[in-house]
Amino acid sequence: MSNKLFVGGLAWATDDHALNAAFSAHGEVTEARVISDRDTGRSRGFGFVTFTDSASASAAIDAMNGQDLDGRTIRVNLAEDKPRRDNRGGGGNRGGGGGGGRW
């Protein structure tokens, strides 16, 4: 089992410190991070919490899923281990220029 949890449904006001405080009651947290929008800096409403061991992560899921945090009901489950997409744009064949040939 993974040690990293996905936490969804976060209030806009919830920050890394509040997320850490809420989850540290269930084990040793190595990282608690609320994901923010790159352009506005505003919370995107979800985050990730990583525990030192999977038993603590499992206990946190059982205890925290469906609970209230900062006025919002949160969803807690295992984070999916997906590779990050490279969103820097670029690439791809966008079609060529008009050729000088006849049809």
For each residue, the residues with C-beta under 8 A, 3 or more apart:
1: 54 57 58 78
2: 54 57 78 79 81
3: 30 50 51 52 53 54 56 57
4: 48 49 50 51 57 78 79 81
5: 23 48 49 50 51 57 60 61 76 77 78 79
6: 46 48 75 76 77 78 79 80
7: 10 19 23 46 47 48 49 64 74 75 76
8: 45 46 74 75 76
9: 45 46 72 73 74 75
10: 7 14 19 34 43 45 46 47 69 70 72 74
11: 14 43 69 70 71 72
12: 42 43 45
13: 18 43 70
14: 10 11 18 19 34 43 47 69 70 72
15: 18 19 34 43
16: 19 20 32 33 34 47
17: 20 21 32
18: 13 14 15 21 22 69 70
19: 7 10 14 15 16 22 23 32 33 34 47 49 69
20: 16 17 23 24 29 32 49
21: 17 18 24
22: 18 19 25 64 69
23: 5 7 19 20 26 27 29 32 49 51 60 64
24: 20 21 27 28 29 32
25: 22 63
26: 23 51 56 59 60 63 64
27: 23 24 51 52 53 55 56 57 59 60
28: 24 51 52 53 56
29: 20 23 24 32 49 50 51 52
30: 3 50 51 52
31: 48 49 50
32: 16 17 19 20 23 24 29 47 48 49 50
33: 16 19 47 48 49
34: 10 14 15 16 19 43 46 47
35: 43 44 46 47 48
36: 40 41 42 43 44
37: 40 41 42 43 44
38:
39:
40: 36 37
41: 36 37
42: 12 36 37
43: 10 11 12 13 14 15 34 35 36 37
44: 35 36 37
45: 8 9 10 12
46: 6 7 8 9 10 34 35
47: 7 10 14 16 19 32 33 34 35
48: 4 5 6 7 31 32 33 35 79
49: 4 5 7 19 20 23 29 31 32 33 60
50: 3 4 5 29 30 31 32
51: 3 4 5 23 26 27 28 29 30 54 56 57 60
52: 3 27 28 29 30 56
53: 3 27 28 56 57
54: 1 2 3 51 57 58
55: 27 58 59
56: 3 26 27 28 51 52 53 59 60
57: 1 2 3 4 5 27 51 53 54 60 61 78
58: 1 54 55 61 62
59: 26 27 55 56 62 63
60: 5 23 26 27 49 51 56 57 63 64 76
61: 5 57 58 64 65 76 77 78
62: 58 59 65
63: 25 26 59 60 67
64: 7 22 23 26 60 61 67 69 74 76
65: 61 62 74 75 76 77
66: 73 74 75
67: 63 64 73 74
68: 71 72 73 74
69: 10 11 14 18 19 22 64 72 74
70: 10 11 13 14 18
71: 11 68
72: 9 10 11 14 68 69
73: 9 66 67 68
74: 7 8 9 10 64 65 66 67 68 69
75: 6 7 8 9 65 66
76: 5 6 7 8 60 61 64 65
77: 5 6 61 65
78: 1 2 4 5 6 57 61
79: 2 4 5 6 48
80: 6
81: 2 4
82:
83:
84:
85:
86:
87:
88:
89:
90:
91:
92:
93:
94:
95:
96: 99
97:
98:
99: 96
100:
101:
102:
103:
